[in-house]
Amino acid sequence: MTDADLALARNAPNLSDQAYGQLSGMILQRELTAGTFVVEERLAEHLNISRTPMREAILRLAAEGLLVKKGSRSYAVRTVTAAQFFQSHKVREWLEPEAVELAIGNIPLARLEEMRQRITVLAGAELQERAHWEVDDQLHLMFADASGNTVLAGIIRQTRVTTRLFEVSNPLRRVRKDGEEHLAVIDAAIEGDVKGARRAMQRHIRNLVADTMTILSGL
């Protein structure tokens, strides 16, 4: 193996992560909408990344449920129906409050305070930008991972992919509400109020479902 080959091998994981971040960002920013075919060669050229890390990124996103296979070698951005969205939220309503309750006491106070600060900064925004999605993921998955139950955390991850894809295609524009409800969960966690944090998470998920139903019904 030549020095150039060794250098390429060392850089491959970084390029793969870069391709993953850019491609997932294009999905979250609706540059690639639901049902859009993902063409490896075209995307690699567009993002100025070689095809191998782009292929790895596509496979990673497919494994996470953001992309679905179409044919033998093609992939497309997954389409999520309203029924799948509401069913997934019902599962989240059952599981995420339980994860919060199990996680209280397992998350360092400094991390909770840092998350609170990040949510506060973003709460005044009007649009759901990438930073909002990232903080939203970090908060919910922080509790899931700290629950100590890896199966529970895995199921929460899977259901969140489904609900997030639907919200990306159907922006709810509830950034301010999300922020207020997230802060209620964080504040209860900081205070060590297990039941309060559980109720705050359940209320957050129920409110999101109610607002979505209102928007979809045109009221």
C-alpha positions in Angstrom: 0.0 0.0 0.0 1.4 3.4 -1.0 1.6 6.5 1.2 -1.3 8.0 -0.8 -3.4 4.8 -0.1 -2.6 5.0 3.6 -3.5 8.7 3.7 -6.8 7.9 1.9 -7.6 5.1 4.4 -6.9 7.4 7.4 -9.2 10.1 5.9 -12.0 7.7 4.9 -13.9 7.8 8.2 -13.7 11.6 8.3 -14.9 11.9 4.7 -17.7 9.4 5.4 -18.8 11.4 8.4 -18.7 14.6 6.4 -20.8 13.1 3.6 -23.3 11.8 6.3 -23.6 15.2 7.9 -24.1 17.0 4.6 -26.6 14.5 3.3 -28.6 14.4 6.5 -28.5 18.2 6.5 -30.0 18.3 3.0 -32.8 16.1 4.2 -33.5 18.2 7.3 -33.4 21.4 5.3 -35.8 20.0 2.7 -33.3 20.2 -0.1 -34.0 16.5 -0.6 -37.8 16.1 0.0 -39.7 12.9 0.7 -39.6 10.5 -2.2 -36.6 12.1 -3.8 -34.2 9.6 -5.3 -30.6 9.8 -3.9 -28.1 9.4 -6.7 -24.7 8.5 -5.3 -22.6 9.8 -8.2 -24.5 13.1 -8.6 -24.4 13.8 -4.9 -20.7 13.0 -4.6 -20.0 15.4 -7.4 -22.3 18.1 -6.0 -20.7 17.9 -2.5 -17.2 17.4 -3.9 -16.8 14.0 -2.1 -15.6 10.7 -3.6 -18.2 8.0 -4.2 -16.9 5.6 -1.5 -17.6 7.8 1.5 -20.9 9.0 -0.1 -21.9 5.3 -0.5 -21.1 4.7 3.2 -23.2 7.7 4.2 -26.1 6.6 2.2 -26.0 3.1 3.7 -25.8 4.7 7.2 -28.8 6.9 6.5 -30.7 3.8 5.2 -29.9 1.9 8.3 -31.2 4.8 10.4 -34.5 4.9 8.4 -34.0 8.3 6.7 -33.6 6.6 3.3 -35.3 3.5 1.9 -34.1 1.2 -0.8 -35.7 1.5 -4.3 -34.7 -1.2 -6.6 -31.4 -3.1 -6.5 -29.1 -0.1 -5.9 -31.2 3.0 -5.6 -32.3 4.8 -2.5 -34.9 7.6 -1.9 -35.8 9.9 1.0 -38.4 8.0 3.1 -42.0 9.2 2.9 -43.9 9.1 6.2 -47.7 9.2 6.3 -49.8 11.0 8.9 -51.0 7.7 10.2 -47.4 6.5 10.8 -46.6 9.9 12.4 -49.4 9.6 14.9 -48.8 5.9 15.6 -45.1 6.6 16.3 -46.0 9.5 18.6 -48.3 7.1 20.6 -45.3 4.9 21.1 -43.2 7.9 22.1 -45.9 8.9 24.6 -45.6 5.5 26.3 -41.8 5.3 26.2 -40.2 8.7 26.5 -41.7 9.7 29.9 -40.5 6.3 31.2 -37.0 7.0 29.8 -37.0 10.5 31.5 -37.9 8.9 34.9 -35.2 6.3 34.6 -32.6 8.9 33.6 -33.1 11.4 36.4 -30.0 11.3 38.6 -27.9 9.7 35.8 -27.2 12.9 33.9 -24.6 15.4 35.2 -26.0 18.7 36.4 -23.5 20.5 34.1 -24.9 18.8 31.1 -28.5 19.6 32.0 -27.5 23.3 32.5 -25.7 23.4 29.2 -28.7 21.9 27.4 -31.0 24.5 29.1 -28.8 27.3 27.8 -28.8 26.0 24.3 -32.6 25.6 24.3 -33.1 29.1 25.7 -30.9 30.6 22.9 -32.9 28.8 20.2 -36.4 29.2 21.7 -36.9 32.7 20.2 -36.5 31.5 16.6 -39.5 31.3 14.3 -38.4 28.5 11.9 -37.3 25.0 12.5 -33.7 25.2 11.3 -31.0 22.5 11.5 -29.8 23.8 14.9 -33.3 23.3 16.3 -33.5 19.7 15.0 -30.0 19.0 16.5 -30.9 20.3 20.0 -34.3 18.5 19.8 -32.5 15.2 19.1 -29.9 15.8 21.8 -32.4 16.5 24.5 -34.7 13.6 23.8 -31.8 11.1 23.2 -29.9 12.4 26.2 -32.7 11.0 28.4 -33.1 7.9 26.4 -29.4 7.0 26.6 -29.2 7.9 30.3 -32.2 5.6 31.1 -29.8 2.6 31.2 -32.1 0.6 29.0 -30.4 0.2 25.6 -33.5 -1.5 24.0 -35.7 1.4 25.2 -33.2 3.9 23.8 -33.1 2.1 20.5 -36.9 2.0 20.0 -37.1 5.7 20.9 -34.4 6.4 18.2 -36.4 4.5 15.6 -39.7 6.2 16.3 -38.1 9.6 16.4 -36.7 9.1 12.9 -40.3 8.5 11.7 -41.8 11.6 13.4 -38.9 13.8 12.4 -39.2 12.9 8.7 -42.9 13.8 8.8 -42.2 17.1 10.6 -39.5 18.0 8.0 -42.0 17.5 5.2 -44.8 19.2 7.2 -43.2 22.0 9.2 -45.2 22.7 12.4 -43.6 26.0 13.2 -43.8 25.4 16.9 -40.2 26.2 17.8 -41.2 28.5 20.6 -43.6 26.0 22.1 -41.0 23.2 21.7 -38.5 25.4 23.6 -40.9 26.1 26.5 -41.9 22.5 26.8 -38.3 21.3 26.6 -37.3 23.8 29.3 -40.1 22.4 31.5 -38.6 18.9 31.2 -35.0 20.2 31.9 -36.0 22.3 34.8 -37.8 19.4 36.5 -34.7 17.2 35.8 -32.4 19.8 37.3 -34.6 19.9 40.4 -34.6 16.1 40.7 -38.4 16.2 40.3 -38.9 12.7 38.7 -42.6 12.8 38.5 -42.6 16.4 37.3 -40.1 15.6 34.5 -42.1 12.6 33.5 -45.3 14.7 33.3 -43.5 17.5 31.3 -42.3 15.0 28.7 -45.7 13.4 28.3 -47.4 16.8 28.0 -44.8 17.9 25.4 -45.5 14.9 23.2 -49.3 15.2 23.6 -49.2 18.9 22.7 -47.2 18.2 19.6 -49.7 15.7 18.5 -52.6 18.0 19.2 -51.0 20.9 17.3 -50.3 18.6 14.3 -53.9 17.5 14.2 -55.1 21.1 14.3 -52.8 22.0 11.4 -53.7 19.0 9.3 -57.4 19.5 9.8 -57.1 23.2 8.7 -58.5 24.6 11.8 
